[in-house]
Amino acid sequence: MEHSQPPHGADVFASHASCDCRLCQSKRDAVRRLVDSFSHIPTRWLAEVAAGDFEPVEWPMWGTAFIPKESIDADNIRKLLTEIVPTDDEQQIFAEQGWSEVADTGIYAIELDGELILGIHGAGYDFYESHWAPLYEALGYQWHETQ
């Protein structure tokens, strides 16, 4: 019996996360390049620094915050900011403290001292597939092969 590869993107979630074709791998690499281009900062450091100069800030659950190094990335992300429409008490707190959501990516953003800080309020799942790939797509970047 011949064993064949499942069709492109045919995993149980109907996504391309497990597809090994050249196009999907190229896009995953592009998404990783985007995330790698951000500064990764432990949120506990930010909490300590912010405590001296700002009102107390609630930080998203994941222990790392991300700051775009390139101003063009920060500017493009700012264009995608939307108001958080709270569906629970935690989201209400984030909204009241000035956090926004970046498009429909599940990534939160706040501006502190002129820096755009990104955070993810979650843990235990694939952030690349759930948050970073949607951000890459929302930004309209084309750093990957398409043909």
Contacts in CASP RR format, 6 or more apart in sequence:
PFRMAT RR
TARGET T0000
AUTHOR 0000-0000-0000
METHOD contacts of the structure
MODEL  1
MEHSQPPHGADVFASHASCDCRLCQSKRDAVRRLVDSFSHIPTRWLAEVA
AGDFEPVEWPMWGTAFIPKESIDADNIRKLLTEIVPTDDEQQIFAEQGWS
EVADTGIYAIELDGELILGIHGAGYDFYESHWAPLYEALGYQWHETQ
5 20 0 8 1.000
8 16 0 8 1.000
8 19 0 8 1.000
8 21 0 8 1.000
8 24 0 8 1.000
9 15 0 8 1.000
9 16 0 8 1.000
9 17 0 8 1.000
9 18 0 8 1.000
9 19 0 8 1.000
9 24 0 8 1.000
10 19 0 8 1.000
11 17 0 8 1.000
11 18 0 8 1.000
11 19 0 8 1.000
15 129 0 8 1.000
16 24 0 8 1.000
16 27 0 8 1.000
17 126 0 8 1.000
17 129 0 8 1.000
22 145 0 8 1.000
23 144 0 8 1.000
23 145 0 8 1.000
23 146 0 8 1.000
23 147 0 8 1.000
26 144 0 8 1.000
26 145 0 8 1.000
27 133 0 8 1.000
27 136 0 8 1.000
27 144 0 8 1.000
27 145 0 8 1.000
28 128 0 8 1.000
28 133 0 8 1.000
29 144 0 8 1.000
30 136 0 8 1.000
30 141 0 8 1.000
30 143 0 8 1.000
30 144 0 8 1.000
31 128 0 8 1.000
31 132 0 8 1.000
31 133 0 8 1.000
31 136 0 8 1.000
32 128 0 8 1.000
32 132 0 8 1.000
33 143 0 8 1.000
34 73 0 8 1.000
34 132 0 8 1.000
34 135 0 8 1.000
34 136 0 8 1.000
34 139 0 8 1.000
34 141 0 8 1.000
34 143 0 8 1.000
35 66 0 8 1.000
35 128 0 8 1.000
35 132 0 8 1.000
37 68 0 8 1.000
37 69 0 8 1.000
37 70 0 8 1.000
37 73 0 8 1.000
38 66 0 8 1.000
38 67 0 8 1.000
38 68 0 8 1.000
38 69 0 8 1.000
38 73 0 8 1.000
38 118 0 8 1.000
39 66 0 8 1.000
39 67 0 8 1.000
39 68 0 8 1.000
39 69 0 8 1.000
40 64 0 8 1.000
40 65 0 8 1.000
40 66 0 8 1.000
41 64 0 8 1.000
41 65 0 8 1.000
41 66 0 8 1.000
41 67 0 8 1.000
42 63 0 8 1.000
42 64 0 8 1.000
42 65 0 8 1.000
43 59 0 8 1.000
43 60 0 8 1.000
43 62 0 8 1.000
43 63 0 8 1.000
43 64 0 8 1.000
43 65 0 8 1.000
43 119 0 8 1.000
44 63 0 8 1.000
46 57 0 8 1.000
46 59 0 8 1.000
46 65 0 8 1.000
46 112 0 8 1.000
46 117 0 8 1.000
47 57 0 8 1.000
47 59 0 8 1.000
50 56 0 8 1.000
50 57 0 8 1.000
50 112 0 8 1.000
53 113 0 8 1.000
54 112 0 8 1.000
54 113 0 8 1.000
55 97 0 8 1.000
57 97 0 8 1.000
57 110 0 8 1.000
57 112 0 8 1.000
58 90 0 8 1.000
58 93 0 8 1.000
58 94 0 8 1.000
58 97 0 8 1.000
59 65 0 8 1.000
59 119 0 8 1.000
60 94 0 8 1.000
60 108 0 8 1.000
60 119 0 8 1.000
60 120 0 8 1.000
60 121 0 8 1.000
60 122 0 8 1.000
61 120 0 8 1.000
61 121 0 8 1.000
61 122 0 8 1.000
61 123 0 8 1.000
62 119 0 8 1.000
62 120 0 8 1.000
62 121 0 8 1.000
62 122 0 8 1.000
62 123 0 8 1.000
62 127 0 8 1.000
64 119 0 8 1.000
65 117 0 8 1.000
65 118 0 8 1.000
65 119 0 8 1.000
66 117 0 8 1.000
66 118 0 8 1.000
66 119 0 8 1.000
67 115 0 8 1.000
67 116 0 8 1.000
67 117 0 8 1.000
67 118 0 8 1.000
68 74 0 8 1.000
68 77 0 8 1.000
68 116 0 8 1.000
68 118 0 8 1.000
73 139 0 8 1.000
74 116 0 8 1.000
76 139 0 8 1.000
77 102 0 8 1.000
77 109 0 8 1.000
77 116 0 8 1.000
77 118 0 8 1.000
77 135 0 8 1.000
77 139 0 8 1.000
78 109 0 8 1.000
78 116 0 8 1.000
80 102 0 8 1.000
80 103 0 8 1.000
80 105 0 8 1.000
80 138 0 8 1.000
80 139 0 8 1.000
81 100 0 8 1.000
81 101 0 8 1.000
81 102 0 8 1.000
81 109 0 8 1.000
82 100 0 8 1.000
82 101 0 8 1.000
82 102 0 8 1.000
82 103 0 8 1.000
83 95 0 8 1.000
83 100 0 8 1.000
83 101 0 8 1.000
84 91 0 8 1.000
84 94 0 8 1.000
84 95 0 8 1.000
84 99 0 8 1.000
84 100 0 8 1.000
84 101 0 8 1.000
84 108 0 8 1.000
85 91 0 8 1.000
85 95 0 8 1.000
86 92 0 8 1.000
86 94 0 8 1.000
86 95 0 8 1.000
90 121 0 8 1.000
94 108 0 8 1.000
94 121 0 8 1.000
97 110 0 8 1.000
98 110 0 8 1.000
99 108 0 8 1.000
99 109 0 8 1.000
99 110 0 8 1.000
100 108 0 8 1.000
100 109 0 8 1.000
100 110 0 8 1.000
101 107 0 8 1.000
101 108 0 8 1.000
101 109 0 8 1.000
102 108 0 8 1.000
102 109 0 8 1.000
102 118 0 8 1.000
102 135 0 8 1.000
102 138 0 8 1.000
103 134 0 8 1.000
103 135 0 8 1.000
103 138 0 8 1.000
104 134 0 8 1.000
104 138 0 8 1.000
105 131 0 8 1.000
105 134 0 8 1.000
105 135 0 8 1.000
105 138 0 8 1.000
106 120 0 8 1.000
106 121 0 8 1.000
106 130 0 8 1.000
106 131 0 8 1.000
106 134 0 8 1.000
107 118 0 8 1.000
107 119 0 8 1.000
107 120 0 8 1.000
107 131 0 8 1.000
107 135 0 8 1.000
108 118 0 8 1.000
108 119 0 8 1.000
108 120 0 8 1.000
108 121 0 8 1.000
109 116 0 8 1.000
109 117 0 8 1.000
109 118 0 8 1.000
109 119 0 8 1.000
110 116 0 8 1.000
110 117 0 8 1.000
111 117 0 8 1.000
120 127 0 8 1.000
120 131 0 8 1.000
136 143 0 8 1.000
END
